[in-house]
Amino acid sequence: MVVAAGSGSRLGAGLPKAFVPLAGVPLLGHALREVLSCAAVAQVVLVVPDTHRAQAEELTDGVCRELGSGATVTVVPGGAERGDSVAAGLRVLGDDIDIVLVHDAARCLTPVEVFDRVVDAVTAGAVAVVPGTAVVDTIKQVDGEGYVVGTPARSGLRAVQTPQGFRRDVLERAHAVSSDATDDAGLVERLGERVLVVEGDPRALKVTTRSDLETATRLLTETP
Ligand code: C5P
């Protein structure tokens, strides 16, 4: 599932972030290329703003033709918050789907190797898997007034990315309880289930600001 229903207000491009062009192709188009290159993907659920369903379908047709992909693609409108959009996507999953990957369209350059790594770890028995990278900054926890209340050991911290992979029943159970976390693994953690971190990739950066868009453009031109 690719969640692409955010407004992208922080990017300030005047259109939903997933439809902002990066080297002439909408972020969603780049994301779809990687998703559809993953051999394990049988169905792609695209969650987009209601206003952009036709555009998403057109974009998808183009990428499928380009890659010769026969995957089933389902386009649905998203909700007010990211969690609502994931829940909308879950409602249209085919009966035969046992493993669900949730991917942010904003992480449009995440290479297919990361998808494969996540799928492999769920297939091998983990109920929830997230890609993550070591943290280079020292992270402080602060209170409401900005005073530091703690410094977690950096060696034990990971910056997590998407796609996040789950056994379908576990993700559905997590969303039935709550959907108000900044990632899906956070909801699964609340169930008391164990979440495994596998190696992420710097190219999986989340495009949020203009400067991220510039970084992504640079990464795209550097990638062979
Ligand atoms: O806003 P943020 O960058 O955290 O969004 C992460 C991902 O979730 C983006 O790909 C965005 O399109 C998606 N999203 C969504 N529905 C929302 C809000 C965000 O699908 N209501």
Residues whose N, C-alpha, C, O or C-beta is under 5 A from the ligand:
A	BS01	C5P	V3 A4 A5 G6 V47 G78 G79 A80 E81 R82 S85 D104 A105 A106
